[in-house]
Amino acid sequence: MNSDQRSDRSGPTTERPPNKGTLRDVGDGIVVVWWRFFDWLAVVSWKKLLLVSFLGLILAAMLSSIGNAGHRVGSTPNLFFLLIVASFIIKVVAGGKRRADLTASAATKRAETEQLERTVVEARMEALQAQIEPHFLFNTLASIDQLIQTDPPRASKMQQSLIRYLRSAMPQMRDGSRPSLGQQINLCTAFLEIMAVRMEGRLQSVVNVPEGLKSAVFPSMMLQTLVENAIKHGLEPKPEGGRIEIGAEVADGRLAVHVLDTGMGFMPKAEAGVGLANIRERLQALYNGRAELIITVPPAGGTCATIKVPYEIAPSAPPA
């Protein structure tokens, strides 16, 4: 057996496949370099990019002259010129993408900030309501207790009004749905009935709100604040009392809800000023300049307070 045969029996030689991991690493490195170059073009100024391109052309011309001295035709300037043109095009695209990203990021942050402000204001309003409600309830219960001894029919009437008030107020405190104008009207109607008993006939009230508007979204407690101000600062100081009217209409895509009283007229005081300031602060936080509170003095006297908010229908509550 010769050496050739022995070599044949040793088996065929195998070639090692190329290292796939190394090729993958090279590809990943190229991708990383490309996106870093893309990001650099997005942020670099045009002035700096032109300066770098000019210096690059000078360097390419020098390399080309060296190649020509060695009797080789240099294509470096042409390749570098194409790279510069491509860089300018990428700069335009990358700059637009960066501006779009910055705009989207700023809009997101602004929306998050506005939402946080709305949450804080509403939390403050809920805390304020939690402070007001017990005070109002205790005063009403004290009045009922007194009337039971002196005027049982009036005590019964006030008690029924208080029950209606609580039936309107408690669901709004429990659920997290958006309040409707109808809910606020029911709350204020019961409140006005209680105050009419307290004021012994010196308070008359009327509600002129179309049924179709009661499903519109309207912030909680704002309407009652206006009614309380009208009674406390307009009608209670007036010996003969007066009249309160609650009305609503839609104009120019906005819901306008007004409280008109025939009281003493608009005379800002500390308590009223705080209440009105709270309303304006909440409107700004909730609607970002798309809502307003307007105070006017009608020709016949008294005060008219109007809240204007964007008109939208409150989503129906899910069935229990």
N, C-alpha and C positions, 0 to 999 in steps of 0.2 A: 504494500500500500504506500503510494507516494504521498508526498507532502500536499499536493493539490487536492487529493481525495480527502486527506485529513482535514484540510481547511474547509472543504465542502460540507463535511459532516458536522463541523462545529456550528452550523446554522447560519442563516442570513443575518447580516448586521442591521440594527434598527436605528433610525434617525430620531433624535429627540424633537418633539414638537416645540414650537416657539412658546415662550413663557406668556400665557394669556394674562396673568396678573400684572405683568410689567406693562403690556400694551394697554390694559384697562387703566392703570395708574397714569400713563402718559396721556390718554384721552381725557381723563378727569382733570389732569393738570391744565390741558389746553382749554377746557371749558371754564375752569376757574379764572385763568388768565384773561380769557375773552370777556367774561362778565365784569371782571375788575376794570378792564379797559373801557367797557361800555359805561360802567358807573363813573369812571374818571371823566369820560367825555360829557356825561350828563351834568357834572358839577363844575368843570373847568370853564373859565371865561374864554370868550372868543379872542380876546387880546393875547392871552397866554397860549391858546391853541395856534394862533397865527405865528407867534414868536417861535414856538417849538417847530412848526412846519418849516419856517424860513431857515432855522438852524439845521434842520434835517436835510433840506435841499442843498445847503452848502456842503454838508458832510457827504451827501451822495455825489455831488459834483467832484469833490476831492477824490473819493474812491474811484470814480469813473476815470479821472485823469490818470491815476496810478495804473488802472487797467489798460488804458490806451498806450501808456509808455511801455508796457510789457507786451504790446502787439496783440492785446485781447480787446474785443469789442465789449464795452461795459453797458449793461442794461439796468444798472442800479438807479440812475435818475428816473427812468420811466416807471420802474416798479414803485419807487418812493412817491412819485407824483400820483400814481394810482392810489396808493395808501392814503395820501393826504386828502384826495377827493373823497375816498370812501369814509375817511374820518369826519369830514365836514357833513356828509350825508347822515352818518350815524349820530353826529352831534345834534343835528336838527331833530332826529327821531328820539334820541335819548333825552334831550331837553324837554320835548313835549311830554314824554312819558313821566319825567320827573315832576314837571309842573302839575300834571294830572294827579300824580300820587300825592303831592303836597296839598293840592286843593281838596282831594278826597279826605286826606288825613285831618286837615283843618276843619272841614265840615263835620267829620265824625266827632272830633274833640268838642266843637261848638255845640253839636247836638247833645253830647253827653253832659256838657256843662249846663245847658239849658234844662235838660231833664233833671239833673241834680238840683238845680235852683227850684224847679217846680215841686220836686219832692220835698225839699226843705220848707218851702212856703206852705204847702198843703199840710205838712206835719205840724207846723206852727199853728195853722188854722184849726186843726183837729185838737191841739192842746188848748187853744183859746176856747173852742166850743165846749171842751170838757170842763173848763172853768166856769163858763157862762151857764150851761144847762143846770147844774145843781142850784146855783143862785136863783135862777128863774123858777125852778121847781119848788124850792123852799118857800119863796115869796107867794107863789100861787097856792101851795098847800096851806100856808098860814092864812091867806085870804079866805080859802074855803072853810077852814076851821072857824074863823070868825063869823062868816056868813051863815054857817049852820045854826048858830045861836040867835042871830038877828034876822036873817032872811033866808030860810031854807030853800025856797024856789031858786033864788039867784045862786046859792051854793051848789045846787044840783046842776044848774046850767053851766057854771064854771067847771065843775067836775067833768061833765060830758065833753066840754071843749078841751080840757087837759088830756082826756083819754084820746081824743082825735089828734091832738098835737103829738102825743107819744107814739101813736100808731104811724104817724108820718115820719117822725124823727128816728125811731129805732131802726127800721130797715136800712136807712141811709148810713147809720153808724156801723151796722154789721157787715153789709156787703161792700165790695170794692168797685161796683159798677159806676159808670159815669152818671152824675145826677142829671135829672131832667127838670125842665121848667115846671111841669105838672107837679112834681114832688115838692118843689119850692113853693108853689102856689098853695098846695094843701097845707104845708107847714105854716105859712103866713096867715092863711085863713083861720086856722085854729088859734094861732097866736092873737090875731085881731079879735076873735070872739072872747078870749080871756081878758084882753085889755079893755074891751067894751064893758064887761061886767065890772072891772075894777074902776073904770072912770064913770060909772053910774050914768050911762046914757049920753055922755058928752062926746063919744066917738062913734062916727058912722063910717062904714067902709063899703067899697064896691070893687069888684074884680071884673075887668073887661079884657079877658084873654081868650082868643079863639081856641076851640078845642084842638084844632089842627096844629097849634103851636106848642101845646103842652108836652109833646114828645121831643121837643128840641133840647139840645144839651145846654145846661146853664149851671154855672158853678154854685156849689152849696154855700149856704149862709149869707151870701151877698144880698139877696133880696130881703131877708129878715133884718139884716143890719140897716138897710135903708128904711124899712118900716119902723124899727126901733128908734132910729134917729128922728124920723118924722113925728113920732108920738112924744118922745122925751123932750125934744128941743123945739117942736112946732106947736103941738096940740095941747099937751099937759099944762104948759104955762099960760095958755089962753083960757080965761074963765069959762067961756061958753063952749070950749072944745072945738071940734071941727070934723072935717071929712078927709078920708084917705082913699085914693083911687090907685089901683094897680092895673096897668095896661101893658100890652105887648103888640108889636108888629114887626114885619120883615121889610127892610128897605135896603137896596143895593147889596144884597147878599149878606146882610147882617141882621141879627136879631136884636131889636131895641126893646128893653123892658124898663118901664118908668114907674116911679112912685110919686104921686102928686098929692100934696096936702094943702089945706087951707089954713095953716097955722100962722105962727108969728113971722115967718119969712126966714130966709137963710142967714143965720148968725152963727158962724163957726165958733165952737167952743172946744175945750180940750178933749172931751170924750168923743164928740162928733168928729173932730179932726183926726183922732186916732183911728176911728172906724172907717172913715173915708180913705185915709192913707193906707190902711190895710187892704181895702178893696183895690185901690190903684196898684199897690205892690203885687197883689195876687194876679190881677189882670195882665200886668207886664210879664210876670213869670210864666203864666199859663199860655198867653197868646203872642208874646214878643212884639208888642206894638200894634197888633191887629184888633185890639179892644180898648175901650175907654169908658170913663165915668164922667158924665157931664152934669153940672149943677146949674140950673136956671131959675129965675124968679118970674113966674107968670104975671101978666098984666093985672090979674085980679088979686094978686098977693099970694102968699104962701111960698112953697118951694117945690120944684120938680127935679128929682134926681133920676137920671137915665143911664143905664148900663148897656153898652153896645158890644156884642161879641159876634164872631163868625157864626153863621147859621148852619147847624148840622143836626141831624136826627140822632137821638140817643139810641144805641143798640138795645134791642129788647132783652129783658132778663131771661136767662135760661129757665126752663120749667123745673120746679123743685122735685 
